[in-house]
């Protein structure tokens, strides 16, 4: 049995919105990692919260390599 569809609209309750953000952010980071492993792909993900916090994920240090050239 599948999950029900979630109506895509802004969550009004601030606490519920923050909890949902944290859970979905972690799920998105996990999926990015899985994609990189399963498909041997280079993946970069940048997420900014409403408070301006940065969450990032990348599979390689291409920036370090590019900066040294």
PQR file of N, CA, C, O and H, with PARSE charges and radii, in Angstrom:
ATOM      1  N   UNK A   1       0.838  -1.170   0.000 -0.4000 1.5000
ATOM      2  CA  UNK A   1       0.000   0.000   0.000 -0.0000 2.0000
ATOM      3  C   UNK A   1       0.888   1.241   0.000  0.5500 1.7000
ATOM      4  O   UNK A   1       1.821   1.335   0.798 -0.5500 1.4000
ATOM      5  N   UNK A   2       0.608   2.181  -0.879 -0.4000 1.5000
ATOM      6  CA  UNK A   2       1.428   3.386  -0.997 -0.0000 2.0000
ATOM      7  C   UNK A   2       0.979   4.481  -0.055  0.5500 1.7000
ATOM      8  O   UNK A   2      -0.066   4.393   0.589 -0.5500 1.4000
ATOM      9  H   UNK A   2      -0.149   2.104  -1.527  0.4000 1.0000
ATOM     10  N   UNK A   3       1.777   5.488   0.004 -0.4000 1.5000
ATOM     11  CA  UNK A   3       1.439   6.646   0.830 -0.0000 2.0000
ATOM     12  C   UNK A   3       0.477   7.539   0.072  0.5500 1.7000
ATOM     13  O   UNK A   3       0.424   7.522  -1.157 -0.5500 1.4000
ATOM     14  H   UNK A   3       2.626   5.560  -0.519  0.4000 1.0000
ATOM     15  N   UNK A   4      -0.279   8.315   0.822 -0.4000 1.5000
ATOM     16  CA  UNK A   4      -1.198   9.257   0.200 -0.0000 2.0000
ATOM     17  C   UNK A   4      -0.438  10.450  -0.364  0.5500 1.7000
ATOM     18  O   UNK A   4       0.680  10.746   0.058 -0.5500 1.4000
ATOM     19  H   UNK A   4      -0.236   8.329   1.821  0.4000 1.0000
ATOM     20  N   UNK A   5      -1.053  11.122  -1.315 -0.4000 1.5000
ATOM     21  CA  UNK A   5      -0.426  12.309  -1.888 -0.0000 2.0000
ATOM     22  C   UNK A   5      -0.432  13.444  -0.879  0.5500 1.7000
ATOM     23  O   UNK A   5      -1.391  13.621  -0.128 -0.5500 1.4000
ATOM     24  H   UNK A   5      -1.960  10.881  -1.658  0.4000 1.0000
ATOM     25  N   UNK A   6       0.645  14.204  -0.871 -0.4000 1.5000
ATOM     26  CA  UNK A   6       0.753  15.362   0.011 -0.0000 2.0000
ATOM     27  C   UNK A   6       0.453  16.598  -0.818  0.5500 1.7000
ATOM     28  O   UNK A   6       1.046  16.813  -1.875 -0.5500 1.4000
ATOM     29  H   UNK A   6       1.424  14.060  -1.481  0.4000 1.0000
ATOM     30  N   UNK A   7      -0.469  17.404  -0.327 -0.4000 1.5000
ATOM     31  CA  UNK A   7      -0.789  18.646  -1.021 -0.0000 2.0000
ATOM     32  C   UNK A   7       0.386  19.604  -0.836  0.5500 1.7000
ATOM     33  O   UNK A   7       0.799  19.880   0.291 -0.5500 1.4000
ATOM     34  H   UNK A   7      -0.950  17.229   0.532  0.4000 1.0000
ATOM     35  N   UNK A   8       0.917  20.105  -1.940 -0.4000 1.5000
ATOM     36  CA  UNK A   8       2.068  20.991  -1.866 -0.0000 2.0000
ATOM     37  C   UNK A   8       1.615  22.428  -1.633  0.5500 1.7000
ATOM     38  O   UNK A   8       1.186  23.130  -2.547 -0.5500 1.4000
ATOM     39  H   UNK A   8       0.582  19.881  -2.855  0.4000 1.0000
ATOM     40  N   UNK A   9       1.726  22.826  -0.394 -0.4000 1.5000
ATOM     41  CA  UNK A   9       1.446  24.212  -0.020 -0.0000 2.0000
ATOM     42  C   UNK A   9       2.286  24.505   1.207  0.5500 1.7000
ATOM     43  O   UNK A   9       2.729  23.589   1.900 -0.5500 1.4000
ATOM     44  H   UNK A   9       2.075  22.255   0.349  0.4000 1.0000
ATOM     45  N   UNK A  10       2.501  25.771   1.470 -0.4000 1.5000
ATOM     46  CA  UNK A  10       3.315  26.176   2.612 -0.0000 2.0000
ATOM     47  C   UNK A  10       2.671  25.710   3.913  0.5500 1.7000
ATOM     48  O   UNK A  10       1.462  25.839   4.103 -0.5500 1.4000
ATOM     49  H   UNK A  10       2.141  26.514   0.907  0.4000 1.0000
ATOM     50  N   UNK A  11       3.492  25.168   4.799 -0.4000 1.5000
ATOM     51  CA  UNK A  11       3.012  24.737   6.109 -0.0000 2.0000
ATOM     52  C   UNK A  11       2.921  25.975   7.000  0.5500 1.7000
ATOM     53  O   UNK A  11       3.910  26.679   7.204 -0.5500 1.4000
ATOM     54  H   UNK A  11       4.475  25.063   4.644  0.4000 1.0000
ATOM     55  N   UNK A  12       1.738  26.225   7.519 -0.4000 1.5000
ATOM     56  CA  UNK A  12       1.500  27.441   8.305 -0.0000 2.0000
ATOM     57  C   UNK A  12       2.145  27.391   9.688  0.5500 1.7000
ATOM     58  O   UNK A  12       2.686  28.393  10.156 -0.5500 1.4000
ATOM     59  H   UNK A  12       0.935  25.653   7.353  0.4000 1.0000
ATOM     60  N   UNK A  13       2.091  26.243  10.336 -0.4000 1.5000
ATOM     61  CA  UNK A  13       2.652  26.095  11.677 -0.0000 2.0000
ATOM     62  C   UNK A  13       4.173  26.108  11.597  0.5500 1.7000
ATOM     63  O   UNK A  13       4.774  25.258  10.940 -0.5500 1.4000
ATOM     64  H   UNK A  13       1.652  25.429   9.956  0.4000 1.0000
ATOM     65  N   UNK A  14       4.796  27.079  12.270 -0.4000 1.5000
ATOM     66  CA  UNK A  14       6.251  27.278  12.184 -0.0000 2.0000
ATOM     67  C   UNK A  14       7.028  26.049  12.668  0.5500 1.7000
ATOM     68  O   UNK A  14       8.024  25.664  12.055 -0.5500 1.4000
ATOM     69  H   UNK A  14       4.309  27.770  12.804  0.4000 1.0000
ATOM     70  N   UNK A  15       6.582  25.443  13.748 -0.4000 1.5000
ATOM     71  CA  UNK A  15       7.279  24.278  14.301 -0.0000 2.0000
ATOM     72  C   UNK A  15       7.157  23.083  13.364  0.5500 1.7000
ATOM     73  O   UNK A  15       8.142  22.391  13.109 -0.5500 1.4000
ATOM     74  H   UNK A  15       5.773  25.755  14.246  0.4000 1.0000
ATOM     75  N   UNK A  16       5.961  22.837  12.855 -0.4000 1.5000
ATOM     76  CA  UNK A  16       5.757  21.744  11.907 -0.0000 2.0000
ATOM     77  C   UNK A  16       6.570  21.955  10.633  0.5500 1.7000
ATOM     78  O   UNK A  16       7.106  21.006  10.060 -0.5500 1.4000
ATOM     79  H   UNK A  16       5.160  23.399  13.062  0.4000 1.0000
ATOM     80  N   UNK A  17       6.655  23.212  10.197 -0.4000 1.5000
ATOM     81  CA  UNK A  17       7.425  23.535   8.998 -0.0000 2.0000
ATOM     82  C   UNK A  17       8.903  23.219   9.216  0.5500 1.7000
ATOM     83  O   UNK A  17       9.557  22.671   8.329 -0.5500 1.4000
ATOM     84  H   UNK A  17       6.220  23.983  10.662  0.4000 1.0000
ATOM     85  N   UNK A  18       9.433  23.561  10.391 -0.4000 1.5000
ATOM     86  CA  UNK A  18      10.845  23.301  10.697 -0.0000 2.0000
ATOM     87  C   UNK A  18      11.123  21.812  10.785  0.5500 1.7000
ATOM     88  O   UNK A  18      12.147  21.345  10.288 -0.5500 1.4000
ATOM     89  H   UNK A  18       8.902  24.006  11.112  0.4000 1.0000
ATOM     90  N   UNK A  19      10.226  21.059  11.410 -0.4000 1.5000
ATOM     91  CA  UNK A  19      10.387  19.607  11.524 -0.0000 2.0000
ATOM     92  C   UNK A  19      10.370  18.970  10.141  0.5500 1.7000
ATOM     93  O   UNK A  19      11.195  18.107   9.839 -0.5500 1.4000
ATOM     94  H   UNK A  19       9.394  21.439  11.814  0.4000 1.0000
ATOM     95  N   UNK A  20       9.428  19.395   9.300 -0.4000 1.5000
ATOM     96  CA  UNK A  20       9.330  18.864   7.944 -0.0000 2.0000
ATOM     97  C   UNK A  20      10.584  19.207   7.148  0.5500 1.7000
ATOM     98  O   UNK A  20      11.097  18.367   6.409 -0.5500 1.4000
ATOM     99  H   UNK A  20       8.758  20.096   9.545  0.4000 1.0000
ATOM    100  N   UNK A  21      11.081  20.433   7.292 -0.4000 1.5000
ATOM    101  CA  UNK A  21      12.296  20.836   6.596 -0.0000 2.0000
ATOM    102  C   UNK A  21      13.462  19.936   6.979  0.5500 1.7000
ATOM    103  O   UNK A  21      14.194  19.461   6.110 -0.5500 1.4000
ATOM    104  H   UNK A  21      10.664  21.115   7.893  0.4000 1.0000
ATOM    105  N   UNK A  22      13.638  19.702   8.268 -0.4000 1.5000
ATOM    106  CA  UNK A  22      14.756  18.888   8.746 -0.0000 2.0000
ATOM    107  C   UNK A  22      14.661  17.459   8.216  0.5500 1.7000
ATOM    108  O   UNK A  22      15.660  16.898   7.765 -0.5500 1.4000
ATOM    109  H   UNK A  22      13.044  20.088   8.974  0.4000 1.0000
ATOM    110  N   UNK A  23      13.482  16.874   8.267 -0.4000 1.5000
ATOM    111  CA  UNK A  23      13.305  15.497   7.796 -0.0000 2.0000
ATOM    112  C   UNK A  23      13.530  15.392   6.292  0.5500 1.7000
ATOM    113  O   UNK A  23      14.229  14.492   5.828 -0.5500 1.4000
ATOM    114  H   UNK A  23      12.671  17.329   8.633  0.4000 1.0000
ATOM    115  N   UNK A  24      12.946  16.298   5.541 -0.4000 1.5000
ATOM    116  CA  UNK A  24      13.079  16.245   4.083 -0.0000 2.0000
ATOM    117  C   UNK A  24      14.491  16.606   3.643  0.5500 1.7000
ATOM    118  O   UNK A  24      14.987  16.066   2.655 -0.5500 1.4000
ATOM    119  H   UNK A  24      12.378  17.029   5.918  0.4000 1.0000
ATOM    120  N   UNK A  25      15.146  17.516   4.369 -0.4000 1.5000
ATOM    121  CA  UNK A  25      16.532  17.851   4.056 -0.0000 2.0000
ATOM    122  C   UNK A  25      17.412  16.624   4.212  0.5500 1.7000
ATOM    123  O   UNK A  25      18.226  16.324   3.339 -0.5500 1.4000
ATOM    124  H   UNK A  25      14.742  17.955   5.172  0.4000 1.0000
ATOM    125  N   UNK A  26      17.250  15.911   5.322 -0.4000 1.5000
ATOM    126  CA  UNK A  26      18.046  14.704   5.544 -0.0000 2.0000
ATOM    127  C   UNK A  26      17.749  13.647   4.487  0.5500 1.7000
ATOM    128  O   UNK A  26      18.658  12.954   4.030 -0.5500 1.4000
ATOM    129  H   UNK A  26      16.588  16.154   6.031  0.4000 1.0000
ATOM    130  N   UNK A  27      16.477  13.519   4.095 -0.4000 1.5000
ATOM    131  CA  UNK A  27      16.117  12.563   3.047 -0.0000 2.0000
ATOM    132  C   UNK A  27      16.729  12.935   1.711  0.5500 1.7000
ATOM    133  O   UNK A  27      17.181  12.063   0.969 -0.5500 1.4000
ATOM    134  H   UNK A  27      15.739  14.082   4.467  0.4000 1.0000
ATOM    135  N   UNK A  28      16.748  14.220   1.401 -0.4000 1.5000
ATOM    136  CA  UNK A  28      17.328  14.686   0.147 -0.0000 2.0000
ATOM    137  C   UNK A  28      18.838  14.467   0.123  0.5500 1.7000
ATOM    138  O   UNK A  28      19.390  14.066  -0.901 -0.5500 1.4000
ATOM    139  H   UNK A  28      16.380  14.928   2.004  0.4000 1.0000
ATOM    140  N   UNK A  29      19.504  14.726   1.239 -0.4000 1.5000
ATOM    141  CA  UNK A  29      20.941  14.470   1.330 -0.0000 2.0000
ATOM    142  C   UNK A  29      21.248  12.985   1.155  0.5500 1.7000
ATOM    143  O   UNK A  29      22.222  12.621   0.497 -0.5500 1.4000
ATOM    144  H   UNK A  29      19.055  15.051   2.072  0.4000 1.0000
ATOM    145  N   UNK A  30      20.426  12.140   1.738 -0.4000 1.5000
ATOM    146  CA  UNK A  30      20.606  10.694   1.616 -0.0000 2.0000
ATOM    147  C   UNK A  30      20.419  10.249   0.168  0.5500 1.7000
ATOM    148  O   UNK A  30      21.188   9.429  -0.334 -0.5500 1.4000
ATOM    149  H   UNK A  30      19.634  12.435   2.273  0.4000 1.0000
ATOM    150  N   UNK A  31      19.404  10.782  -0.504 -0.4000 1.5000
ATOM    151  CA  UNK A  31      19.159  10.431  -1.904 -0.0000 2.0000
ATOM    152  C   UNK A  31      20.300  10.894  -2.808  0.5500 1.7000
ATOM    153  O   UNK A  31      20.667  10.195  -3.753 -0.5500 1.4000
ATOM    154  H   UNK A  31      18.779  11.447  -0.097  0.4000 1.0000
ATOM    155  N   UNK A  32      20.857  12.061  -2.523 -0.4000 1.5000
ATOM    156  CA  UNK A  32      21.988  12.557  -3.304 -0.0000 2.0000
ATOM    157  C   UNK A  32      23.180  11.608  -3.153  0.5500 1.7000
ATOM    158  O   UNK A  32      23.860  11.299  -4.132 -0.5500 1.4000
ATOM    159  H   UNK A  32      20.559  12.629  -1.756  0.4000 1.0000
ATOM    160  N   UNK A  33      23.428  11.152  -1.933 -0.4000 1.5000
ATOM    161  CA  UNK A  33      24.509  10.194  -1.690 -0.0000 2.0000
ATOM    162  C   UNK A  33      24.249   8.881  -2.427  0.5500 1.7000
ATOM    163  O   UNK A  33      25.149   8.335  -3.067 -0.5500 1.4000
ATOM    164  H   UNK A  33      22.876  11.403  -1.138  0.4000 1.0000
ATOM    165  N   UNK A  34      23.015   8.374  -2.336 -0.4000 1.5000
ATOM    166  CA  UNK A  34      22.670   7.120  -3.007 -0.0000 2.0000
ATOM    167  C   UNK A  34      22.850   7.233  -4.521  0.5500 1.7000
ATOM    168  O   UNK A  34      23.364   6.311  -5.155 -0.5500 1.4000
ATOM    169  H   UNK A  34      22.285   8.817  -1.816  0.4000 1.0000
ATOM    170  N   UNK A  35      22.432   8.352  -5.097 -0.4000 1.5000
ATOM    171  CA  UNK A  35      22.592   8.579  -6.528 -0.0000 2.0000
ATOM    172  C   UNK A  35      24.069   8.548  -6.919  0.5500 1.7000
ATOM    173  O   UNK A  35      24.436   7.963  -7.938 -0.5500 1.4000
ATOM    174  H   UNK A  35      22.014   9.100  -4.582  0.4000 1.0000
ATOM    175  N   UNK A  36      24.901   9.173  -6.112 -0.4000 1.5000
ATOM    176  CA  UNK A  36      26.329   9.208  -6.423 -0.0000 2.0000
ATOM    177  C   UNK A  36      26.951   7.816  -6.363  0.5500 1.7000
ATOM    178  O   UNK A  36      27.805   7.485  -7.185 -0.5500 1.4000
ATOM    179  H   UNK A  36      24.603   9.648  -5.285  0.4000 1.0000
ATOM    180  N   UNK A  37      26.532   7.001  -5.402 -0.4000 1.5000
ATOM    181  CA  UNK A  37      27.093   5.658  -5.260 -0.0000 2.0000
ATOM    182  C   UNK A  37      26.556   4.722  -6.339  0.5500 1.7000
ATOM    183  O   UNK A  37      27.329   4.030  -7.002 -0.5500 1.4000
ATOM    184  H   UNK A  37      25.838   7.270  -4.734  0.4000 1.0000
ATOM    185  N   UNK A  38      25.248   4.698  -6.517 -0.4000 1.5000
ATOM    186  CA  UNK A  38      24.643   3.753  -7.453 -0.0000 2.0000
ATOM    187  C   UNK A  38      24.990   4.051  -8.907  0.5500 1.7000
ATOM    188  O   UNK A  38      25.176   3.127  -9.698 -0.5500 1.4000
ATOM    189  H   UNK A  38      24.620   5.260  -5.978  0.4000 1.0000
ATOM    190  N   UNK A  39      25.076   5.309  -9.263 -0.4000 1.5000
ATOM    191  CA  UNK A  39      25.298   5.694 -10.665 -0.0000 2.0000
ATOM    192  C   UNK A  39      26.708   6.210 -10.921  0.5500 1.7000
ATOM    193  O   UNK A  39      27.019   6.639 -12.033 -0.5500 1.4000
ATOM    194  H   UNK A  39      24.924   6.060  -8.620  0.4000 1.0000
ATOM    195  N   UNK A  40      27.556   6.171  -9.912 -0.4000 1.5000
ATOM    196  CA  UNK A  40      28.921   6.685 -10.023 -0.0000 2.0000
ATOM    197  C   UNK A  40      28.901   8.092 -10.607  0.5500 1.7000
ATOM    198  O   UNK A  40      29.669   8.412 -11.514 -0.5500 1.4000
ATOM    199  H   UNK A  40      27.304   5.822  -9.009  0.4000 1.0000
ATOM    200  N   UNK A  41      28.016   8.926 -10.077 -0.4000 1.5000
ATOM    201  CA  UNK A  41      27.830  10.279 -10.582 -0.0000 2.0000
ATOM    202  C   UNK A  41      28.439  11.286  -9.616  0.5500 1.7000
ATOM    203  O   UNK A  41      28.501  11.053  -8.409 -0.5500 1.4000
ATOM    204  H   UNK A  41      27.392   8.666  -9.340  0.4000 1.0000
ATOM    205  N   UNK A  42      28.884  12.399 -10.164 -0.4000 1.5000
ATOM    206  CA  UNK A  42      29.335  13.520  -9.348 -0.0000 2.0000
ATOM    207  C   UNK A  42      28.093  14.325  -8.975  0.5500 1.7000
ATOM    208  O   UNK A  42      27.366  14.784  -9.856 -0.5500 1.4000
ATOM    209  H   UNK A  42      28.834  12.588 -11.145  0.4000 1.0000
ATOM    210  N   UNK A  43      27.848  14.496  -7.693 -0.4000 1.5000
ATOM    211  CA  UNK A  43      26.638  15.170  -7.229 -0.0000 2.0000
ATOM    212  C   UNK A  43      27.020  16.303  -6.281  0.5500 1.7000
ATOM    213  O   UNK A  43      27.876  16.144  -5.411 -0.5500 1.4000
ATOM    214  H   UNK A  43      28.438  14.123  -6.978  0.4000 1.0000
ATOM    215  N   UNK A  44      26.374  17.434  -6.467 -0.4000 1.5000
ATOM    216  CA  UNK A  44      26.533  18.555  -5.538 -0.0000 2.0000
ATOM    217  C   UNK A  44      25.147  19.060  -5.181  0.5500 1.7000
ATOM    218  O   UNK A  44      24.286  19.198  -6.050 -0.5500 1.4000
ATOM    219  H   UNK A  44      25.679  17.562  -7.173  0.4000 1.0000
ATOM    220  N   UNK A  45      24.934  19.334  -3.910 -0.4000 1.5000
ATOM    221  CA  UNK A  45      23.632  19.775  -3.431 -0.0000 2.0000
ATOM    222  C   UNK A  45      23.843  20.915  -2.444  0.5500 1.7000
ATOM    223  O   UNK A  45      24.636  20.798  -1.510 -0.5500 1.4000
ATOM    224  H   UNK A  45      25.633  19.222  -3.204  0.4000 1.0000
ATOM    225  N   UNK A  46      23.136  22.008  -2.655 -0.4000 1.5000
ATOM    226  CA  UNK A  46      23.204  23.159  -1.757 -0.0000 2.0000
ATOM    227  C   UNK A  46      21.791  23.497  -1.309  0.5500 1.7000
ATOM    228  O   UNK A  46      20.890  23.653  -2.133 -0.5500 1.4000
ATOM    229  H   UNK A  46      22.492  22.103  -3.414  0.4000 1.0000
ATOM    230  N   UNK A  47      21.602  23.610   0.008 -0.4000 1.5000
ATOM    231  CA  UNK A  47      20.290  23.935   0.567 -0.0000 2.0000
ATOM    232  C   UNK A  47      20.460  25.097   1.538  0.5500 1.7000
ATOM    233  O   UNK A  47      21.330  25.066   2.409 -0.5500 1.4000
ATOM    234  H   UNK A  47      22.334  23.483   0.677  0.4000 1.0000
ATOM    235  N   UNK A  48      19.629  26.118   1.386 -0.4000 1.5000
ATOM    236  CA  UNK A  48      19.600  27.237   2.324 -0.0000 2.0000
ATOM    237  C   UNK A  48      18.280  27.184   3.088  0.5500 1.7000
ATOM    238  O   UNK A  48      17.210  27.068   2.491 -0.5500 1.4000
ATOM    239  H   UNK A  48      18.922  26.144   0.679  0.4000 1.0000
ATOM    240  N   UNK A  49      18.367  27.271   4.401 -0.4000 1.5000
ATOM    241  CA  UNK A  49      17.153  27.308   5.220 -0.0000 2.0000
ATOM    242  C   UNK A  49      16.577  28.715   5.190  0.5500 1.7000
ATOM    243  O   UNK A  49      17.195  29.635   4.655 -0.5500 1.4000
ATOM    244  H   UNK A  49      19.236  27.366   4.886  0.4000 1.0000
ATOM    245  N   UNK A  50      15.396  28.879   5.765 -0.4000 1.5000
ATOM    246  CA  UNK A  50      14.783  30.202   5.826 -0.0000 2.0000
ATOM    247  C   UNK A  50      15.587  31.147   6.704  0.5500 1.7000
ATOM    248  O   UNK A  50      15.495  32.365   6.555 -0.5500 1.4000
ATOM    249  H   UNK A  50      14.894  28.132   6.200  0.4000 1.0000
ATOM    250  N   UNK A  51      16.370  30.595   7.612 -0.4000 1.5000
ATOM    251  CA  UNK A  51      17.231  31.416   8.467 -0.0000 2.0000
ATOM    252  C   UNK A  51      18.576  31.723   7.811  0.5500 1.7000
ATOM    253  O   UNK A  51      19.406  32.429   8.385 -0.5500 1.4000
ATOM    254  H   UNK A  51      16.445  29.606   7.733  0.4000 1.0000
ATOM    255  N   UNK A  52      18.786  31.194   6.616 -0.4000 1.5000
ATOM    256  CA  UNK A  52      20.020  31.455   5.889 -0.0000 2.0000
ATOM    257  C   UNK A  52      21.138  30.471   6.170  0.5500 1.7000
ATOM    258  O   UNK A  52      22.267  30.682   5.727 -0.5500 1.4000
ATOM    259  H   UNK A  52      18.112  30.621   6.150  0.4000 1.0000
ATOM    260  N   UNK A  53      20.852  29.399   6.897 -0.4000 1.5000
ATOM    261  CA  UNK A  53      21.874  28.374   7.149 -0.0000 2.0000
ATOM    262  C   UNK A  53      22.113  27.582   5.881  0.5500 1.7000
ATOM    263  O   UNK A  53      21.192  27.312   5.110 -0.5500 1.4000
ATOM    264  H   UNK A  53      19.936  29.227   7.258  0.4000 1.0000
ATOM    265  N   UNK A  54      23.359  27.216   5.680 -0.4000 1.5000
ATOM    266  CA  UNK A  54      23.768  26.479   4.498 -0.0000 2.0000
ATOM    267  C   UNK A  54      23.961  25.013   4.836  0.5500 1.7000
ATOM    268  O   UNK A  54      24.615  24.675   5.823 -0.5500 1.4000
ATOM    269  H   UNK A  54      24.107  27.435   6.306  0.4000 1.0000
ATOM    270  N   UNK A  55      23.390  24.142   4.014 -0.4000 1.5000
ATOM    271  CA  UNK A  55      23.598  22.702   4.112 -0.0000 2.0000
ATOM    272  C   UNK A  55      24.099  22.265   2.743  0.5500 1.7000
ATOM    273  O   UNK A  55      23.494  22.593   1.722 -0.5500 1.4000
ATOM    274  H   UNK A  55      22.859  24.416   3.212  0.4000 1.0000
ATOM    275  N   UNK A  56      25.198  21.528   2.721 -0.4000 1.5000
ATOM    276  CA  UNK A  56      25.784  21.166   1.437 -0.0000 2.0000
ATOM    277  C   UNK A  56      26.242  19.721   1.427  0.5500 1.7000
ATOM    278  O   UNK A  56      26.527  19.131   2.469 -0.5500 1.4000
ATOM    279  H   UNK A  56      25.689  21.261   3.550  0.4000 1.0000
ATOM    280  N   UNK A  57      26.308  19.166   0.231 -0.4000 1.5000
ATOM    281  CA  UNK A  57      26.805  17.814   0.013 -0.0000 2.0000
ATOM    282  C   UNK A  57      27.465  17.783  -1.350  0.5500 1.7000
ATOM    283  O   UNK A  57      26.918  18.307  -2.321 -0.5500 1.4000
ATOM    284  H   UNK A  57      26.076  19.645  -0.616  0.4000 1.0000
ATOM    285  N   UNK A  58      28.621  17.181  -1.427 -0.4000 1.5000
ATOM    286  CA  UNK A  58      29.256  16.948  -2.728 -0.0000 2.0000
ATOM    287  C   UNK A  58      30.025  15.642  -2.661  0.5500 1.7000
ATOM    288  O   UNK A  58      30.483  15.220  -1.599 -0.5500 1.4000
ATOM    289  H   UNK A  58      29.065  16.756  -0.638  0.4000 1.0000
ATOM    290  N   UNK A  59      30.156  15.011  -3.823 -0.4000 1.5000
ATOM    291  CA  UNK A  59      30.786  13.702  -3.866 -0.0000 2.0000
ATOM    292  C   UNK A  59      32.277  13.763  -4.117  0.5500 1.7000
ATOM    293  O   UNK A  59      32.978  12.774  -3.901 -0.5500 1.4000
ATOM    294  H   UNK A  59      29.785  15.353  -4.685  0.4000 1.0000
ATOM    295  N   UNK A  60      32.776  14.895  -4.565 -0.4000 1.5000
ATOM    296  CA  UNK A  60      34.214  14.989  -4.801 -0.0000 2.0000
ATOM    297  C   UNK A  60      34.708  16.361  -4.384  0.5500 1.7000
ATOM    298  O   UNK A  60      33.933  17.281  -4.121 -0.5500 1.4000
ATOM    299  H   UNK A  60      32.206  15.698  -4.740  0.4000 1.0000
ATOM    300  N   UNK A  61      36.006  16.461  -4.335 -0.4000 1.5000
ATOM    301  CA  UNK A  61      36.601  17.753  -3.996 -0.0000 2.0000
ATOM    302  C   UNK A  61      37.097  18.413  -5.274  0.5500 1.7000
ATOM    303  O   UNK A  61      38.254  18.827  -5.347 -0.5500 1.4000
ATOM    304  H   UNK A  61      36.636  15.714  -4.549  0.4000 1.0000
ATOM    305  N   UNK A  62      36.246  18.514  -6.269 -0.4000 1.5000
ATOM    306  CA  UNK A  62      36.643  19.076  -7.564 -0.0000 2.0000
ATOM    307  C   UNK A  62      37.081  20.524  -7.414  0.5500 1.7000
ATOM    308  O   UNK A  62      37.924  20.997  -8.176 -0.5500 1.4000
ATOM    309  H   UNK A  62      35.306  18.177  -6.210  0.4000 1.0000
ATOM    310  N   UNK A  63      36.516  21.238  -6.436 -0.4000 1.5000
ATOM    311  CA  UNK A  63      36.894  22.628  -6.234 -0.0000 2.0000
ATOM    312  C   UNK A  63      38.361  22.699  -5.799  0.5500 1.7000
ATOM    313  O   UNK A  63      39.116  23.545  -6.277 -0.5500 1.4000
ATOM    314  H   UNK A  63      35.831  20.853  -5.817  0.4000 1.0000
ATOM    315  N   UNK A  64      38.751  21.815  -4.902 -0.4000 1.5000
ATOM    316  CA  UNK A  64      40.126  21.784  -4.437 -0.0000 2.0000
ATOM    317  C   UNK A  64      41.073  21.463  -5.584  0.5500 1.7000
ATOM    318  O   UNK A  64      42.137  22.070  -5.710 -0.5500 1.4000
ATOM    319  H   UNK A  64      38.137  21.128  -4.514  0.4000 1.0000
ATOM    320  N   UNK A  65      40.683  20.508  -6.416 -0.4000 1.5000
ATOM    321  CA  UNK A  65      41.500  20.132  -7.566 -0.0000 2.0000
ATOM    322  C   UNK A  65      41.588  21.279  -8.557  0.5500 1.7000
ATOM    323  O   UNK A  65      42.671  21.590  -9.052 -0.5500 1.4000
ATOM    324  H   UNK A  65      39.819  20.015  -6.314  0.4000 1.0000
ATOM    325  N   UNK A  66      40.447  21.918  -8.856 -0.4000 1.5000
ATOM    326  CA  UNK A  66      40.424  23.011  -9.810 -0.0000 2.0000
ATOM    327  C   UNK A  66      41.212  24.212  -9.293  0.5500 1.7000
ATOM    328  O   UNK A  66      41.857  24.911 -10.075 -0.5500 1.4000
ATOM    329  H   UNK A  66      39.567  21.665  -8.454  0.4000 1.0000
ATOM    330  N   UNK A  67      41.166  24.453  -8.007 -0.4000 1.5000
ATOM    331  CA  UNK A  67      41.866  25.601  -7.428 -0.0000 2.0000
ATOM    332  C   UNK A  67      43.383  25.405  -7.452  0.5500 1.7000
ATOM    333  O   UNK A  67      44.131  26.381  -7.505 -0.5500 1.4000
ATOM    334  H   UNK A  67      40.642  23.885  -7.372  0.4000 1.0000
ATOM    335  N   UNK A  68      43.836  24.162  -7.415 -0.4000 1.5000
ATOM    336  CA  UNK A  68      45.267  23.906  -7.391 -0.0000 2.0000
ATOM    337  C   UNK A  68      45.888  23.962  -8.789  0.5500 1.7000
ATOM    338  O   UNK A  68      47.109  24.051  -8.914 -0.5500 1.4000
ATOM    339  H   UNK A  68      43.228  23.369  -7.372  0.4000 1.0000
ATOM    340  N   UNK A  69      45.069  23.912  -9.836 -0.4000 1.5000
ATOM    341  CA  UNK A  69      45.586  23.941 -11.218 -0.0000 2.0000
ATOM    342  C   UNK A  69      45.897  25.331 -11.675  0.5500 1.7000
ATOM    343  O   UNK A  69      46.338  25.523 -12.809 -0.5500 1.4000
ATOM    344  H   UNK A  69      44.077  23.840  -9.735  0.4000 1.0000
TER
END
